[in-house]
Amino acid sequence: MPIEFKDYYDILGVARTASADDIKKAFRKLARIHHPDVAKDKVKGEVKFKEINEAYEVLSDPEKRQKYDQLGANWDKPEFQPPPHGAYRRGGHYEEGPSPFEFSGTGFSDFFEAFFSGTRDHAGSFRRTSPFADESTMAVRGHDAEADILVTLEEALRGSNRQVSVRRMDDGGKERTDTYNVKIPAGVREGKRIRLGGQGGPGRAGGPAGDLYLRVVLAKHPDFSVEGADVYYDLALAPWEAVLGKKIRVTTLDGSANVTIKPGTQAGAKMRLRGLGLPKDDSHRGDLYVRIAIEVPEAISETERTLWEQLAAKSAFNPRSPSS
């Protein structure tokens, strides 16, 4: 089946020369609009959220972005050929053999799976039935197949069940599609491989079938980042909020929570909200850390400038003074 090219720059609405910061800002803006929790149309929002996540997954990674840019430049040239039908991916290139496994329901497009996912197929291993067996009696294990599966932080928090379909050729050379109910465990981590035993390529000469693996990719979130079981939320404060202090309600994976900004809070400070992170292996949860950033206005009015100058003239605070 032909693979449809994905214009990731167009999906995020940025130029091909966009900086990493521009790409991050564009993703966050779109993710806040289309996140399933806030989108007016939940179904369309989920589809769009996965699409912009896929684009950001590639363009935010320097190595993947470089590969994508090289690929995009050659996409419309006559000499470019998509992965051939009747070939499978092995070690980053295509070889003749059974048709590749084609996955749906993973949250990623065929284009991403073909060029940016983890290795799709791994060579089968040989297992001799006897030290004197010749090649005709050699048992050969079927090759494994692997794809990435996009998992939201909400799924990682509570767990979920997903239907994933795999299209492949059967032993008789006929195309078939199998659908699996895949359990996403609560607390699943980035890079975790979910194994579907015996659902890979068929073995030969009595050898066992290979396995299917789904490698977890945590969906990027507009507000949170993840380190292990801990979740981080970046809170931007106005200068006067940091100086004077304030009570603020912040977003959490469960909803929201109140935090108290103490007077004189510094940029980079972290506040810990216990038990509001992702589940751990011991059934407890990690923590949510609120990280403080001080956001300075890009432009101010003349009246505001006058007030800031008056404050500066009267202030005894000097951050460059050793005694401050």
C-alpha positions, 0 to 999 in steps of 0.5 A: 500500500503506498505511503503518504508523505507527511509534511511535518512543518506544515502540520505544526505551521512553521517554516522549514528554517524554524528554530527548535524554540519556534517548533516547541512553541508551535507544538504547545500552542496547537496541543493546548487547542487539540488535546482531547481533554479540551477539544470541542470535538473529542474524536477530531481532537484526538486525531489532530493531537496524535498528528501534531505529536508525531510531527513534534516527535520528529522535528524536536529530535535533531537526528530525526529532523536531519533525516526528515529534511534529507528525505523531504528534499528527495520525496518528489524526485523520480528516483525516489521510491518508497519501501517496495511491496514484498520487502521488509525492513531489517537493520534500517534497510529493506530486503526482499522477503515477506511483506512488512507488518503494517500497524494501525491503531498505534497513534503513528502514521505509516510514514512515521512507522516506515522511516522513524519508528524502531527497527520493524523486523529482526532476523530470525534465529536458528535453532538446530534440532540435532548437532548433525542436522542439515539445512533441510531439518534446521528449525528457524524461528520466525522474525520479530516485528516492532512498532512504536505506540503513542501513549498519552500521559493520561493513559500512563496514569490510569492504564488503558486498553487499545486495539492495534491491527496488524496487516501481513501475509499468511503462510499461503501468501494471502494478506490478512489483518489481525486485531489485538486488544493491547493492555497499556499498564498504568505507570508505563515508561518511555521505551517500554516494550509490550510483547505479543508473544508468538504473533510475529513472523511464522517459523520454518521447519518446526521453528517457533513464531516470532513476537510482536513488540510495541515500543512505548513513546509517551506523547508530548504534553503542552504543560508537562514533562516526565522524568521516571515517575515524576512529572514537571510543570513549568509555571511562568510568573510575572516579576511582581508575582515572584516578588510579592507572592501569590496563591495560584491554581496549577494544572495536574494530571488529576485536575488542578491543585493550589500552590503558594508562591512565597514572596521573593521566589526565585527563577528555577525554584521547584515546589513539590506536590507529593503523590501527583506524578505517575504510578511507580512499580510499588503502587505508589505515585511519583511527585509533581514538581512545579518549576518557576520561571520569571516572565518579563514583558516583551513590551511596556507602555511609557507609564509602565516604564516610568514606574519601573524606573522609579522602582529601580531608583529606589531599590537597594537590591543589586543582584551583581553586588557580593553583599546582595 
